[in-house]
Amino acid sequence: MAVLPVAPDQVAVVWEQVLLKVRDRLTSSQAFDTWFRPIVAREFGPQSVDLEVPNAFFVDWIHEHHLTLLRQAFAEVLGDCPDIRFSAREPLPIAAREAAAAPRPVAPAARPGAPAPAVDTRPREWVESQLHPRLTFESFVVGASNRFTHAAAMAVSERPGEVYNPLFIYGDSGLGKTHILHAVGHEVKRLKPDARVFYLSAERFTNEMIWAIQHGQTLAFRNRYRSVDVLLVDDVQFLAGKESTQEEFFHTFNALRDAHKQIVVTADKAPKDIAGMEERLISRFNQGLVADTQQPDLETRIAILRARADEDTGNARLADDVVLLIADRVRGNVRELEGCLVRLLAVASLTHRDITPELANEVLTQYVRPEAEHHQPERILAAVSERFGVRPETLVGKRRTQAIALPRQVAMYLMRHLTELSLVEIGRCFGGRDHSTVIHACRQIAERIQHDEAFRDKVNALFSTVAS
């Protein structure tokens, strides 16, 4: 059956819904980020959808490995699967060289007065570098969890090849590593427009190397990656266990570093913790600067949501209680945080409903998988009461003396870190106090821990008691 056409201003929203379906079915988040995140949805018509991919290599890979999955996702979102059409921003560079060497028919001479062939005058910086236009330093939200890494990336962007070479960034999935890689590339291009910058995933490096070997194009492959000024490689842990690929990457790494070209790589673990990675590569990674990214705190998550909402909704500002609800419930990583916001905006748009806390809660219930609490609040209250010499019922009561306020704040701090309770739920454990009280308590305890060693030991002891 025909699929209802999607309005141009809704194409991005519907495409995000399709991506959510795809991501739920893929067993590897790395495969999703490599093959689906770079796709740009151009048009959704009644019979077909037009998707733009970085190059012809993507078209072949998706057709061979993921086309059925993509069709299923479209069918779920649109009610049926239209014809999927791919257009490549550029041909696969190696394949293009091979094609250029093949004999071609001579084109007939143009007739007098005939229009000249159309020339693509679009800027090719994105095509050449594979950088995502949206992932810049301007759109990157800096917080306590990533401030050091952000500063290192900025320094590398301003003086590529001179400081922190290589720069190795590691952390869990969805914490902004890929965003920083793209941002470095954009900043280098801004400061040095002629710089040759290239971004790719380690999986793509592997697949293109295999393709080059099979088609006798290894020299072209090497020249492609050893002639850049800045090489940005994502998810380098994908090379683990692949001896021939590591061998090729090792020589590429050496060639670039010896030529004082900048290398920035990301991984989900520190170099020494990547099982199956050759010692000589680990040694090379450790020669530069190793920086980590951590889970964003509540304030940073709120800032991220604000930035993304402003980008997606323009002047339609989300209410503070909606933003706080999402930021409080989605703590895992930035990708999940943004995905939840996209889903909320899509549901509100497609069902013509206002974005309220009630609607946000509905979306969160479906989007966020409930997790079992690690520790019961009662156990935390009992441990804090015993440590500070107060009764549990006093902690949750109305008294606000210093003797009660401090242990109460400690208990709130422990619940925030040792349970999956939301801010509102923690507040209810303490006589119905609101979320702002819990935020203030956690901030106060965190600040005191930093400069009061005796107090830090006391809180750490409570962590051990409750966790034992």
N, C-alpha and C positions, 0 to 999 in steps of 0.2 A: 504494500500500500504506500501511497505518497506520504511524505512527512511534511507537516506544516512548516513553512519557511520561518526562519528566525530573524527578527529585526536586527539590523546592523549593530545597534547599540547593545544588543543582548548576546551577540556571538561569543564574546569573551566570557560572559557569565555561564552560558550553557557549556562552553568548552571546558571550563573548570569543573563542572559537574561530571562531564565525561572522564576527565582526568582522575577525579576521585574514584570513579568506578574502576578505572584501569589500575590505579594504585592499590585498591583493596584486593585485586586478584593477583597481582604480581607478588611473587615470593621474595623478590629482591628490590629494595628501595633504590639501590644503585642502578639497576636496569631501568627503573622508572625515570630517574634523574638523567640518565644518559640518553635514552631514546624517546622519551615523551615530553619532558620539560622544554626542550628546545623547539618543539613544534609550535607554530603560530597558526591559529584558526583564522582564515580570511573571510569565508562566506559560507553560510548554511542555506541552501535552497530547498525547494520541495522534493527534488530528486537526487541532489548530490551535495556533498560538502567539499570545500577546497581547503586543504591543509598545506602550509608551507614548511618545509624541512630544510636544514642547513645545506645538504648536498645530496647527490644521487646515491651515495653510499647508504644514507638513511632510508631512502625509498626501498632499496633492495633488502636491507636488513629487516625493516618492519614487515614487508610483504612476506618474507621467509619465516619470521619468528613470532610476530605479534599481531598480524592482521585480523585473525579470528577474534582475539581478545578485544581489539579495538572495535570491531563490528558489534560484538556483544554489548560493549559499553554504550555505543550509540543507540542500540536498540532499546536498552533500558531507559535511557534519558529521553529519547525522542519518540518512543513507541514503535519504531521500526528502524532498520538500518538503511540509510541512503547510500548511493554510490560514493565511495571515498576516493577523492582525487588528490594526488600529491604533486606539488611543484617544488623544485629544488632551487634554492637561492644561488647555488653554484654547482657545477659538476664536481664529482670526486676528483681532486687535483691529479692524482696518479692516472686515473682512467682518462682524464682529459688529455694528458700528454700522449697516452697510448692512442687515443682516437685521433689526435692531431697528426700523428705519424702515418696513419692509414691513408691510402689514396682516396681522393675525393673527386666527384664529378665537377667539371668546370661549369660555373653558373653562367647562364646566358647573359649577354650584355643587356644592360637596362635600356629600354626604349626611350627615345627623347621625350622629355616631359613627364616621364614616370616618376612617382614619388620615391625619394631615397629610402633605403631600408631603415627601419626604426632603430635608433641607437639607445641603449639603456644608459641613461645618464645618472641613475641613482648612485649616491655615495656607496662605496664598497668597503668602508672601514669595518662594518659589522661582518660582512661576508668573509673578508680576509682574516679577521682575528677570531671570529666565532664568539664575540662578546655580546652578552645580552644587554640591550639598550637600557633596561630599567635598573640593572644591578650596578649602581655607582656608589661612591662614598657619600654623596648627598642623600641617597635614600637608605643608607645604612644607619641604624639606630645604635648609638654607642652607650654602653652601660658598664657597670662594674665587672660583668662577666667577660667582656671582650675588649676593654679599654687598652690593655697592653698590646694585644694582637693588632688592633686597629692602628695604634701608633707605629708599630713595626711595619705594617703594610704601607702606611703613608710615607714612612722614611724610604722604603724600597721604591715606591712610585716616584719619589722626587730625585733619587740617585740610583737608578737601576744598575746593577752590576758592581756597585761601589760599597754598599753596606748590606749586611745580613744576606749573604749569598752562599747557599740557598736559604730561603725562608721556608720553614716547614711548619705548617699549621695543622693541629690535630684537635679532635673533639668528636663527640657523638653526632649522629646524623641530625640534620635540621637546625644546627646552631649558627649558621651563617658563614661557614667556610667557603662555600661556592660563591656567595655574594662578595666576599672579600677578594677572591681571585679575580672576578670580573671587574671589581672596582679598581684594583691595581692596574689591570689592562687599560681601562678607560682613562685613568689619571695619567698613565705613561703617554697614551696617545694625545691627551690634551696638552701636556707639557712638551712632547716631542712628536708632532704629527707624522713625521716620516719614520718613526720607530716601527719595526716589524714585531708585532705582538700576536701571539697565538695561544688560544685556550683550547684544551681538550681534556676528556676524561682518560684515565689510564686504560679503561676498557676499550675506548676507541683507538688509542695508541696500539693496543694489542691486536685488535681486529684489522686495522689498516696494515700493520706489519705482516700479518698472516696473508692478507690479500696481495701485498707487494711481493712476498716470497713466491706465492702461487703463480703470479703473472710476470715474474722476472723483472720487477720494478724496485728492487731493494735500493739501488743507488738513488733513484728519484725520491724514495721514501726518506732516506737519510738526509739528502739535501734539503728536503722540505722542513725538517725539524731542527737541523743544525745550522740553519741560515737565519734564524730569528734573533731578535734583540732581547725579547722577553718570552719565556716559555712558562705557561701556567698549566699545571697538570693536577687534575682533580682525582681524589680517591686512589692514591698511589698504592694503597694496600691491595688493590686488585692485581698487582703484578706478583704478589706472593705466590711462590710455588711454580711460577712460569720461568724456567731457566733461560730459555732463548730470548724471551721478551726482556727479562732483567738485564741480560747481556747487552742487548741493543740499547736499552735505556741508559745503562751505565756508560757506554761510549758516547751517547748523545749528551749526557750530563757532563762528562769530562770535556767534550769539545766546546760546549757552551761556556762552562766555567773558566776554562783556559783562555777563552776569548773575551772574558769579562762581561759575558751576557748574563742577564738575570734569570734565575730559576725560582719559581714559587710552587710548592706542592702542598697538597692537603691529604690527610688520612684520618681514619677513625681512631687511631692509636698513636702513641709516641713511637718513634723509629725502633727503639729497642724492644717494643712489645708486639711488633708485627711478625707473627710466626710465618716462616717460609720466605722471609726476605733475606737476601744474601748479605753477609757481614760487610762486604765492601760498599754496598749501597747504604747500609745503615750508617757506616762511618762517614760517607759523603754527606748524608742528611744532617748529621750531627756537627759537621764542620761550620755550618752557618748558625742561624738562630732558630730554636725550636720554641714555638708559642702555642698555647692551648686556648680553646674557647670553652666556656662553661655554660650551664643552663642559666638563662636570664632571670634576674630577680623580678619581683612583682612590678616594680616601677618601670623597669625596662620593657616588660611585656605590655604594659599599658601604653608606653610610648610607641612601641612597634605597631600595636593595633591602631592607635591614632594616626600614625603616618600612613599605614595601608588604607585605612578607611577614608582619609582625606584624598588619597590618590584615586580610590574607586568610586567615591560618592560625591566628590567635588565639595559643594557648599553644604551638603546635607550632613551635618555633624551628628555623630552618634551620641546618645545620652551617656552620661558618666556611669550610671548604674549598669548599663548594658556592657560597656567596655570593661568595667571592673569584674562583672560576672564572668565574662569570657577569660580574662587574664587570670582570674583566681582559679578557674576550673581546668584550664589547659596549661599545664606547667612543663610538659615534656620538651618541646622544642619549638623553634620559630615557625617551621614549616607547618606543623599541626595547628599552631596559633592562627596563621594566615589562612590555612585551609578552612578552619572553623568559621572565620569571618566571611570568607568567600561563600561558603555554604549558607550562612545566615542571610547575606545580601541577596543571594540567588532565590532562596525560599521567599523572602519578603517581596522581591520583584515579581516572581512568577505566580505568587498567590495573592498579590495585591494587598499585602498586610503591612501595618506599621511595624517598625523594629522596636519592640518592647522587651523588657526583661522576661516576660512570659514566653514570647516567641523565641528569644535567645535560649531560654531554659529547655524548650522543646528540641531545638537543634542540638544543644549540648547533650541532651539525653541520648540522642541517636548517634552523635558524632564521637563523643568521648566514652571510651570503654571503661566501665566501672572497675576499680581495683580494690582488692581487699585491703583493709587498714592493716598497717604493720603492727600497730600497738593500740590497745584500747585507751581512751582518754582517762578512764578511772585509774589505770595503772600509773599514768603520768601524774595525776593529781596526788595519788598516794605517795609516790616517790618524792615529789616536791614538798609535800606536807611534812614528811618525816625529816627531810634534809634541813628545812627551815624552822621546824618546830611549831608548825601551825596546823590547825585542823582542816581537812579537805572541804568541809562545808563553809569554812571561813573564806577559803580561796574563791569560791563561787558566789559569795554573798555580796552585800552592798558596801561594806566597810572599805575606806580608801586610805587608811593610814599607811605610812612608809613601810611598816613591818609587814603589812599584808600586800601592798601594791607590788613590791619587788618580787616575792615568790609567785604572785599571780602572773606577772609579766613573764617570768621564767617558764611557768607552766604553759602559757600561750605560745611562747617561742618553741618549746619542745613539741607541742602538738602540731605546730606549723611544719616542723621538720620530720617528725616521726609518724605522722598519720597522713591520710589522704583527705582529711576534713577541709572544707573550704573555709574562708575567713568568716563567713556568716555562721557556719556550723560551729566553729570554735567559739565565736561570741556567744552562741546559745549555751554552750557548756559552762559559761561564766555568768549566769543570771541574765541572759538575753542582751549582753553588750553588743554594740554594732561593730561592723567590720573595721571602721576607722580606729577603734580602740585597739583591736588586735594588730593592725598595721603599726600603730604607734608603739605598742609593747614590743613587737619583734624588732623594730628599728632601735629602740632604746637598749635592748639586751645585746644586739649585734654590735652596737657602738661601744658598750661597756666591755664586751669581751675583747675588743681590739686593744684596749689600753690598760686593762686591769688583769694581770696575770693570775692572781689568786682567784678572782671571780671566774675567769675562763676555766681554771682547773675544776672549780666547783660545778660549773655547767657541764663540762666534759664528763665528770664523774656521774652526773645524773643521766647523761646520754648512755653511759655504760650500764648503769643500774637498770634503766628501762629496757634497754636492748638485750640484756642478758636473759 
